[in-house]
């Protein structure tokens, strides 16, 4: 079966959940790293920024998943948040030696068929959120970052802070984290425009002295 294209991001809990979803959907998939999202200002800021056009949450159907959903609900406007749920099926994931605390399968343990039906029904109700017809944009690369002075230089960290704030992300992000975040929220063309503007600012200041 062909992957279902989504025009908005999907939040799930861990890397194995993401791997499972990646077999079924073509979308930006963000992981919370379990409860890690509670203590990560970077992750919370990214979720807020990405929710501008809507965001899907698909967590495990256990107590932990409920807590994570509740936390994300406090970050995203209600009209931009789409909550999807997996069925409660008893069992354990193949890679695990024992079932989870509640003895049910998480997102990782869902079959492709089950997940496909969940997202197919979702897009039947919200066809405008489909990513069909959108052309993939060119990614911002590590070389782009380096050439813009955002990595490998003496003032790279401060330059990253300026760029991050300009697009609504927090200061202090590492080069890798900022690069990944930018590729989710702006195009490479927008990035090059911002980078060029940043490079001009020091020159303008010097001419005024």
C-alpha positions in Angstrom: 0.0 0.0 0.0 1.1 3.6 -0.7 2.0 5.8 2.2 -0.6 8.3 3.3 0.6 11.9 2.8 0.0 14.4 5.6 0.4 18.1 5.3 0.9 18.6 9.1 3.3 17.0 11.5 2.6 14.0 13.7 3.8 13.7 17.3 4.5 10.2 18.8 6.5 9.0 21.8 9.7 7.2 20.8 12.0 6.3 18.0 10.4 2.8 17.5 7.0 4.4 17.3 8.4 6.8 14.6 9.9 3.9 12.7 6.5 2.1 12.7 4.6 5.2 11.6 7.2 5.9 8.8 6.1 2.7 7.1 2.6 4.0 6.8 2.6 7.9 6.6 4.7 10.4 4.7 4.9 13.3 7.2 7.2 15.1 9.6 7.2 12.8 12.6 8.3 14.3 16.0 9.1 12.2 19.0 8.6 13.3 22.6 11.3 10.9 23.8 8.7 9.7 26.3 8.4 12.1 29.2 11.5 14.0 27.8 9.2 16.6 26.3 8.4 17.8 29.9 11.9 19.0 30.5 12.9 20.1 27.0 12.4 23.8 26.2 13.6 23.1 22.6 11.1 20.3 22.0 8.2 22.4 23.5 9.1 25.4 21.4 9.3 23.3 18.2 5.9 21.7 18.9 4.4 25.2 19.4 6.0 26.5 16.2 4.9 23.5 14.2 1.3 23.6 15.3 0.6 26.8 13.3 -1.3 24.8 10.7 -2.3 21.9 12.9 -0.6 19.0 14.5 -1.6 15.3 15.1 -0.9 13.5 18.3 -0.7 9.7 18.3 0.5 8.2 21.6 0.2 4.8 23.3 -3.2 4.1 24.9 -1.8 3.8 28.4 -1.4 6.1 31.4 1.9 7.4 30.2 0.5 8.2 26.8 -2.4 10.1 28.5 0.0 12.2 30.5 2.0 13.1 27.4 -1.2 14.0 25.5 -2.3 16.3 28.3 1.1 18.1 28.3 1.0 18.6 24.6 -2.6 19.9 24.9 -1.3 22.6 27.2 1.1 23.8 24.4 -1.1 23.7 21.3 -4.4 25.7 20.7 -7.4 23.3 20.7 -8.4 24.2 17.2 -4.9 23.2 15.9 -4.7 19.9 17.8 -5.9 16.6 16.3 -5.9 13.7 18.8 -5.8 10.2 17.2 -6.0 6.9 19.2 -4.8 3.4 18.7 -7.0 0.5 19.9 -6.2 -1.2 23.3 -4.7 -4.6 22.2 -3.2 -6.9 24.8 0.4 -8.1 24.0 4.0 -7.0 23.8 6.2 -5.7 21.1 8.6 -8.2 19.5 11.8 -6.4 20.6 10.7 -6.5 24.3 11.2 -9.3 26.7 8.1 -8.5 28.7 4.8 -6.6 28.2 4.5 -3.0 29.4 3.0 -2.1 32.8 -0.6 -2.3 31.4 0.1 -5.3 29.2 -1.1 -3.6 26.0 0.6 -2.8 22.7 1.8 0.7 22.0 2.1 2.5 18.6 5.2 0.5 17.9 3.2 -2.8 18.1 0.4 -1.7 15.8 0.1 -3.4 12.4 0.4 -1.3 9.2 -3.2 -2.1 8.4 -4.5 -0.7 11.7 -2.4 2.5 11.4 -3.4 3.0 7.8 -7.1 2.8 8.7 -6.6 5.3 11.5 -5.0 7.9 9.2 -7.3 7.1 6.3 -10.4 7.8 8.4 -8.7 11.0 9.8 -8.2 12.4 6.3 -11.7 11.4 5.2 -12.9 13.9 7.9 -10.1 16.4 7.3 -9.2 16.2 3.6 -7.7 19.7 3.6 -4.8 18.3 5.8 -3.6 15.9 3.2 -0.1 16.5 1.8 -1.1 15.2 -1.6 -0.1 17.6 -4.4 2.5 19.4 -2.3 6.0 19.2 -3.8 8.9 18.3 -1.6 11.2 21.2 -0.8 14.9 21.2 -0.9 16.5 20.6 2.5 18.8 23.0 4.4 22.2 21.2 4.6 25.1 21.1 7.0 27.1 22.8 4.3 24.5 25.6 4.2 24.9 26.0 8.0 28.7 26.1 7.8 28.7 28.6 4.9 26.3 30.8 6.9 28.7 30.8 9.9 26.2 28.8 12.0 28.6 25.9 12.7 32.4 25.5 13.0 33.1 29.2 13.8 34.0 31.3 16.8 30.6 33.1 16.9 28.5 30.2 15.6 26.6 29.7 18.8 25.5 33.4 19.1 24.6 33.4 15.4 22.4 30.3 15.9 20.7 32.1 18.8 19.8 35.1 16.6 18.5 32.9 13.9 16.5 30.7 16.3 14.8 33.7 17.9 13.9 35.1 14.5 11.8 32.0 13.7 10.3 31.5 17.1 12.7 28.8 18.5 14.7 29.0 21.8 18.3 30.1 22.2 21.0 27.6 23.1 20.1 25.0 20.5 22.9 22.9 19.1 23.7 23.1 15.4 22.2 19.7 14.8 19.0 20.4 16.7 18.5 23.8 15.0 19.1 22.3 11.6 16.5 19.6 12.1 14.0 22.1 13.5 14.5 24.6 10.6 14.0 21.8 8.0 10.5 21.3 9.5 9.4 24.9 9.7 11.0 26.9 6.8 12.2 26.3 3.3 15.8 26.4 2.2 15.1 29.5 0.2 13.8 31.2 3.4 16.8 30.1 5.3 19.2 31.5 2.7 17.4 34.8 2.8 17.6 34.9 6.6 21.3 33.9 6.6 22.1 36.6 4.0 20.3 39.3 6.1 22.3 38.2 9.2 25.6 38.5 7.3 24.7 42.1 6.3 24.0 43.4 9.8 27.6 43.5 11.1 28.6 45.4 7.9 25.8 48.0 8.4 26.9 48.5 12.0 30.5 49.1 10.9 29.5 51.8 8.4 27.8 53.8 11.1 30.9 54.1 13.2 
